[in-house]
Amino acid sequence: MNNPRPISTPLDPLSRIPARTQTDGEDNQVKEVSIEAYQSAMGSLMYAMLGPRVDIAYAVGLVSQFNHAPHWEYWIPVKRVFRYLGATRHL
């Protein structure tokens, strides 16, 4: 993410992350993201969380629940956390 738009909170307080089930249609298969990319992003966020950025602990815990089968709707909150980190580098 080059020059992300700054944001003031790590998660949107009004949105929910939907739980996916095994009964979801096959048309959602094309919307999957790379599991390696998702887990790599989660590892980076967890590393930042363990150091000076404890303010993202809840957001990282929430989005890390989907490491086994990431989909595009789980990638959106991950990118939001990165946008928050970019906007709050000075903290």
Sine and cosine of phi, psi and omega as CSV:
sin_phi,cos_phi,sin_psi,cos_psi,sin_omega,cos_omega
0.00,0.00,0.97,-0.26,0.05,-1.00
-1.00,-0.04,0.79,-0.62,0.00,-1.00
0.76,0.64,0.89,0.46,0.01,-1.00
-0.94,0.33,0.48,-0.88,0.06,-1.00
-0.93,0.37,0.80,-0.60,-0.04,-1.00
-0.92,0.40,0.50,-0.87,0.00,-1.00
-0.61,-0.80,0.46,-0.89,-0.17,-0.99
-0.99,-0.13,-0.19,0.98,0.01,-1.00
-0.73,-0.68,0.55,-0.83,-0.02,-1.00
-0.95,0.32,-0.45,0.89,0.06,-1.00
-0.74,-0.68,0.48,-0.87,0.07,-1.00
-0.98,0.21,0.87,-0.50,-0.07,-1.00
-0.93,0.36,-0.30,0.95,-0.05,-1.00
-0.99,-0.15,-0.13,0.99,-0.02,-1.00
-0.97,-0.24,0.37,-0.93,0.04,-1.00
-0.87,-0.50,0.52,-0.86,0.09,-1.00
-1.00,-0.06,0.91,-0.42,-0.08,-1.00
-0.95,0.31,0.59,-0.81,0.08,-1.00
-1.00,0.07,0.75,-0.66,0.01,-1.00
-1.00,-0.02,0.54,-0.84,0.01,-1.00
-0.86,-0.51,0.19,-0.98,0.03,-1.00
-0.94,0.34,-0.30,0.95,-0.05,-1.00
-1.00,0.05,0.02,1.00,0.05,-1.00
-0.89,0.46,0.51,-0.86,-0.08,-1.00
-0.92,0.39,0.32,-0.95,0.00,-1.00
-0.94,0.33,-0.33,0.95,-0.01,-1.00
-0.93,0.38,-0.29,0.96,0.03,-1.00
-0.98,0.19,-0.18,0.98,-0.03,-1.00
-0.90,0.44,-0.49,0.87,-0.02,-1.00
-0.96,0.26,-0.22,0.97,-0.05,-1.00
-0.99,-0.11,0.18,0.98,0.03,-1.00
-0.96,0.28,0.46,-0.89,0.10,-1.00
-0.95,-0.31,0.27,-0.96,0.00,-1.00
-0.90,0.44,0.79,-0.61,-0.01,-1.00
-0.91,0.42,-0.56,0.83,0.02,-1.00
-0.92,0.39,-0.67,0.75,0.01,-1.00
-0.91,0.41,-0.66,0.75,0.00,-1.00
-0.90,0.43,-0.73,0.69,-0.02,-1.00
-0.93,0.36,-0.53,0.85,0.07,-1.00
-0.92,0.40,-0.68,0.73,0.04,-1.00
-0.90,0.44,-0.64,0.77,0.01,-1.00
-0.92,0.39,-0.61,0.79,0.06,-1.00
-0.89,0.45,-0.65,0.76,0.04,-1.00
-0.90,0.43,-0.67,0.74,0.01,-1.00
-0.92,0.39,-0.62,0.78,0.03,-1.00
-0.92,0.40,-0.61,0.80,0.05,-1.00
-0.90,0.44,-0.68,0.74,0.03,-1.00
-0.92,0.40,-0.60,0.80,-0.03,-1.00
-0.92,0.40,-0.59,0.81,-0.03,-1.00
-0.95,0.30,-0.38,0.92,0.01,-1.00
-1.00,-0.02,-0.85,-0.53,-0.12,-0.99
-0.99,0.13,-0.11,0.99,-0.13,-0.99
-0.95,-0.32,0.88,0.48,0.02,-1.00
-0.95,0.31,-0.19,0.98,0.01,-1.00
-0.94,0.34,-0.22,0.98,0.02,-1.00
-0.98,-0.21,0.17,0.99,-0.11,-0.99
-0.87,0.50,-0.71,0.70,-0.01,-1.00
-0.91,0.43,-0.70,0.71,-0.02,-1.00
-0.89,0.45,-0.68,0.73,0.01,-1.00
-0.92,0.40,-0.66,0.75,0.04,-1.00
-0.89,0.46,-0.60,0.80,-0.02,-1.00
-0.94,0.35,-0.75,0.66,-0.06,-1.00
-0.98,0.19,-0.29,0.96,0.03,-1.00
-0.97,0.24,-0.17,0.99,0.03,-1.00
-0.93,0.37,-0.25,0.97,-0.09,-1.00
-0.95,-0.32,0.43,0.90,-0.01,-1.00
-0.90,0.43,-0.48,0.88,-0.09,-1.00
-0.97,0.26,-0.48,0.88,-0.03,-1.00
-0.48,-0.88,0.97,0.26,-0.04,-1.00
-0.96,0.29,0.63,-0.77,0.07,-1.00
-0.81,-0.59,0.13,-0.99,-0.09,-1.00
-0.89,0.46,-0.53,0.84,0.00,-1.00
-0.96,0.30,-0.28,0.96,0.11,-0.99
-1.00,0.04,-0.39,0.92,0.00,-1.00
-0.96,0.29,-0.50,0.87,-0.03,-1.00
-0.87,0.49,-0.75,0.66,0.05,-1.00
-0.91,0.40,-0.50,0.87,0.05,-1.00
-0.90,0.43,-0.70,0.71,0.03,-1.00
-0.91,0.42,-0.54,0.84,0.03,-1.00
-0.91,0.41,-0.62,0.79,0.04,-1.00
-0.90,0.43,-0.65,0.76,0.05,-1.00
-0.90,0.44,-0.62,0.78,0.05,-1.00
-0.90,0.45,-0.64,0.77,0.04,-1.00
-0.89,0.45,-0.68,0.73,0.02,-1.00
-0.89,0.45,-0.63,0.78,0.03,-1.00
-0.91,0.41,-0.57,0.82,-0.02,-1.00
-0.98,0.21,-0.38,0.92,-0.08,-1.00
-0.89,-0.45,0.59,0.81,0.02,-1.00
-0.85,0.52,-0.52,0.85,-0.08,-1.00
-0.96,0.27,-0.23,0.97,-0.03,-1.00
-0.98,0.22,0.00,0.00,0.00,0.00
